[in-house]
């Protein structure tokens, strides 16, 4: 089955194409945030201008024409409303033109599933870390098969926290990845550490690190905020690993690209004789291929939606999405 997937939840407009489970195209354009962050209306306008370009590029990369696409999926949430609407309208337009079925894909599920499949894991414990999400997940079969949340942030996602700190430091671009580069060879400055059972909080850490700007070097602060946040994630994840007796751990999402986080998780997993898995960075960052992967599974199981009933859900939690296993 030849399926196209469209991602537009935030700064990225991505288009991926899969053929019987194999990713054959993954193209995208990403809004450049500079030091100001994301203004939803501006990002949506960027997506509108780039949507046809990225679709055409994906088709060319896959070596197929639009009429050959047999199904389509789009990220219907969670995300920024104006951005989600661009992806929805693009997918509905293509589905209407071709007369094909459409699947509404939960964005976090797509992150997890593309990583799980790349790591060749059956049913791992999952640490999903991105801009808006920081959750520890495991499948539960009742009342339907879904990823249940065993632990999560009590305030903001770790990615948003790092991005906010990058903006406070006026780093350009204001991404967590820039914080990671700045952190190299830094020294630790004590900062608040908040873990309560399997949940964690990042706002106190962000506030304290921001207050230290000017009195401590940017390098030391970046090192310290990253080490503290990642240690919190590892502690909570280890606790769930022990509670569930999991022997596989999968990390995914934009922050899952972090080399340092993967090093810390690998050490923790090894101490429990568990295996750590993850996808290549191309598939941890927001991308259309991960949407296509899940859309194909959904369409094969008959989990399509009438075009007239398609919508977006800015707060679409992962534990509300049925899995197409």
C-alpha positions in Angstrom: 0.0 0.0 0.0 1.4 3.4 -1.0 0.5 5.9 1.7 1.4 9.6 2.2 1.7 11.2 5.6 1.6 14.9 6.5 3.1 16.5 9.5 2.4 20.2 10.5 1.9 20.3 14.3 4.5 23.0 14.9 7.5 24.4 13.0 7.9 21.6 10.5 5.8 20.9 7.4 6.8 17.3 6.5 5.6 14.9 3.8 6.5 11.2 4.0 5.6 8.3 1.8 5.7 4.6 2.7 5.2 1.5 0.6 4.2 -1.6 2.5 5.9 -0.4 5.6 9.1 0.8 3.9 9.8 4.6 4.1 10.6 5.7 0.5 10.4 9.5 1.0 10.7 11.9 3.9 10.8 15.6 2.9 10.2 18.7 4.9 10.7 22.5 5.3 11.1 24.0 8.8 10.2 27.5 9.9 13.3 29.3 11.2 12.5 30.6 14.6 15.6 32.8 15.1 15.5 34.2 18.7 11.7 35.0 18.8 10.3 31.5 19.0 7.2 30.4 17.1 4.3 32.7 16.3 1.5 30.3 15.2 0.0 32.6 12.5 3.5 33.2 10.9 4.3 29.5 11.0 1.0 28.5 9.4 1.6 31.0 6.6 5.0 29.5 6.1 3.4 26.0 5.9 0.8 27.2 3.4 3.5 28.6 1.1 5.6 25.4 1.4 3.0 22.7 1.3 2.8 22.1 -2.4 6.6 22.3 -2.7 7.2 19.7 -0.1 4.5 17.4 -1.5 6.0 17.6 -5.0 9.5 16.9 -3.6 8.3 13.9 -1.7 6.7 12.4 -4.8 9.8 13.0 -6.8 12.0 11.4 -4.0 9.7 8.4 -3.9 9.7 8.1 -7.7 5.9 8.0 -7.9 3.2 10.4 -9.1 0.3 11.7 -7.0 -2.3 9.5 -8.7 -0.5 6.4 -7.4 -1.1 7.3 -3.7 -3.6 4.9 -2.2 -4.1 6.4 1.2 -3.2 9.5 3.2 -2.8 10.5 6.9 -2.2 13.7 8.7 -1.2 14.7 12.2 -4.5 15.9 13.7 -3.0 16.8 17.1 -1.7 17.8 19.5 -0.1 21.0 18.2 -0.6 24.6 17.2 -4.1 25.1 15.8 -3.3 27.2 12.7 -0.4 24.8 11.8 -2.6 21.7 12.3 -5.2 23.2 10.0 -2.8 23.5 7.1 -1.9 19.8 7.3 -5.6 18.9 7.6 -6.6 20.9 4.6 -3.7 19.6 2.5 -4.6 16.0 3.3 -8.3 16.5 2.7 -7.7 18.2 -0.6 -5.5 15.3 -1.8 -7.9 12.7 -0.5 -10.8 14.4 -2.2 -9.0 14.8 -5.5 -7.9 11.1 -5.5 -10.9 9.6 -3.9 -8.7 7.8 -1.3 -9.2 7.1 2.4 -7.8 9.3 5.1 -6.5 8.6 8.6 -6.2 11.0 11.5 -2.9 10.3 13.3 -2.0 11.2 16.8 1.4 13.0 16.6 2.9 11.4 19.8 1.9 7.9 18.6 3.7 8.5 15.4 6.9 9.5 17.2 6.7 6.3 19.3 5.8 3.9 16.5 8.5 5.0 14.1 11.1 4.6 16.8 9.7 1.3 18.0 9.8 -0.2 14.5 13.3 1.1 13.8 14.5 -0.4 17.0 12.7 -3.7 16.3 11.0 -3.7 19.6 7.7 -5.4 20.3 6.3 -3.6 23.4 8.9 -1.4 25.1 8.7 1.1 27.9 8.8 4.4 26.1 10.3 7.8 27.1 8.7 10.3 24.8 10.4 13.7 25.1 9.7 16.6 22.8 8.8 20.3 22.9 5.3 20.0 24.3 5.5 16.5 25.7 7.5 14.6 28.3 5.9 11.2 29.1 6.8 7.7 30.2 4.5 5.2 28.3 3.6 1.6 28.2 0.8 -0.2 26.3 -2.4 -1.2 28.1 -5.1 -3.2 26.4 -8.2 -2.0 28.2 -10.6 -0.4 27.4 -8.7 -0.5 24.0 -5.1 -1.0 23.0 -3.3 2.3 23.7 -0.2 3.9 25.3 -0.9 4.6 28.9 0.9 7.4 30.7 2.9 6.0 33.7 4.7 9.3 34.3 4.8 12.8 32.8 5.7 16.4 33.3 3.5 18.3 35.8 4.0 21.6 33.8 5.9 22.0 30.5 7.7 19.6 28.2 11.5 19.3 28.5 11.9 20.6 25.0 9.9 23.7 25.6 11.9 24.3 28.8 15.2 24.1 27.0 13.9 26.3 24.1 12.7 28.9 26.6 16.1 28.9 28.3 17.8 29.3 24.9 15.6 32.4 24.2 16.5 33.8 27.7 20.2 33.4 26.8 19.5 34.9 23.3 21.0 31.9 21.6 20.4 31.7 17.9 18.7 29.6 16.9 16.8 29.3 20.2 16.6 25.5 20.3 17.5 22.9 22.9 20.1 21.6 20.4 21.9 25.0 20.7 21.8 24.7 24.5 23.5 21.3 24.1 26.3 22.7 21.9 26.8 25.6 24.4 27.0 23.1 27.2 30.1 21.4 26.0 32.9 21.3 28.6 30.7 23.2 31.1 30.8 22.8 34.9 27.9 22.0 37.1 26.0 24.8 38.9 23.4 23.5 41.5 19.8 23.9 40.3 16.4 22.7 41.5 15.7 19.0 41.0 12.0 18.1 41.1 10.8 14.5 40.8 7.7 13.2 42.6 7.4 9.4 42.1 7.1 9.1 38.3 6.3 12.7 37.6 8.6 15.7 37.2 8.5 19.4 36.9 10.7 21.8 34.9 9.4 25.3 35.6 11.4 25.7 38.8 14.5 24.5 37.1 14.0 27.0 34.3 13.3 29.9 36.6 16.4 29.3 38.7 18.7 28.8 35.7 17.3 32.1 34.2 18.0 34.0 37.4 21.6 32.8 37.2 22.1 34.5 33.8 24.8 37.1 34.2 26.3 35.6 37.4 27.3 32.3 35.8 28.6 31.6 32.4 26.2 30.5 29.6 28.3 27.4 29.1 28.0 26.3 32.8 24.3 27.1 32.9 23.5 25.2 29.7 25.5 22.2 31.0 23.7 22.4 34.4 20.2 22.8 33.1 20.6 19.9 30.7 22.2 17.6 33.2 19.6 18.3 35.8 16.6 17.8 33.4 18.0 14.6 31.9 18.8 13.2 35.4 15.2 13.8 36.4 13.9 12.0 33.3 16.2 9.1 34.0 15.2 8.7 37.6 11.4 8.7 36.8 11.9 6.3 33.9 14.0 4.0 36.0 11.2 3.9 38.6 8.7 2.9 35.9 11.1 0.3 34.5 11.3 -1.4 37.9 7.6 -1.2 38.4 6.8 -2.8 35.0 9.8 -5.1 34.9 10.5 -3.8 31.3 13.5 -5.2 29.5 13.2 -2.8 26.5 13.4 1.0 26.6 12.7 3.2 23.6 13.4 6.9 23.6 11.8 9.1 21.0 10.7 12.7 20.1 12.7 15.8 19.3 14.7 15.7 22.5 15.4 12.0 21.9 18.0 13.3 19.4 20.2 14.3 22.4 23.4 12.3 22.5 23.8 13.1 26.2 20.3 11.9 27.1 20.8 8.6 25.2 24.1 8.1 27.1 22.4 8.5 30.4 19.5 6.3 29.5 21.9 3.6 28.1 23.8 3.5 31.4 20.5 3.2 33.4 19.1 0.5 31.1 22.3 -1.5 31.2 22.2 -1.5 35.0 18.8 -3.3 34.7 19.9 -5.7 31.9 17.6 -3.8 29.5 18.0 -2.8 25.9 17.8 0.8 24.8 16.4 1.5 21.3 15.8 4.6 19.2 15.3 5.8 15.7 17.8 7.8 13.6 17.6 11.5 14.3 15.8 12.1 11.0 12.8 10.3 12.5 13.0 11.8 16.0 12.6 15.3 14.7 9.1 16.1 13.5 8.6 14.5 10.0 6.0 13.2 7.6 7.4 9.7 7.4 6.3 8.8 10.9 2.8 10.0 10.1 2.7 7.9 7.0 4.0 4.8 8.9 1.1 5.0 11.4 -1.5 6.0 8.7 -0.7 2.9 6.7 -1.2 0.7 9.7 -4.5 2.5 10.5 -5.8 2.2 7.0 -5.0 -1.5 6.8 -7.1 -2.0 10.0 -10.0 0.0 8.6 -9.3 2.9 10.9 -10.2 5.7 8.4 -12.3 8.8 8.9 -14.9 10.3 6.5 -13.5 13.5 5.0 -16.5 15.4 6.2 -15.7 14.3 9.8 -12.0 15.1 9.7 -10.8 17.7 12.3 -8.0 18.8 14.5 -7.5 18.4 18.3 -4.9 20.7 19.8 -4.9 18.7 23.0 -5.1 15.1 21.6 -3.5 13.1 24.3 -1.6 9.9 23.4 -3.7 7.8 25.9 -6.8 8.6 23.9 -5.5 7.2 20.6 -6.2 3.5 19.7 -3.2 1.7 18.3 -3.4 -0.1 15.0 -1.5 -3.2 16.0 
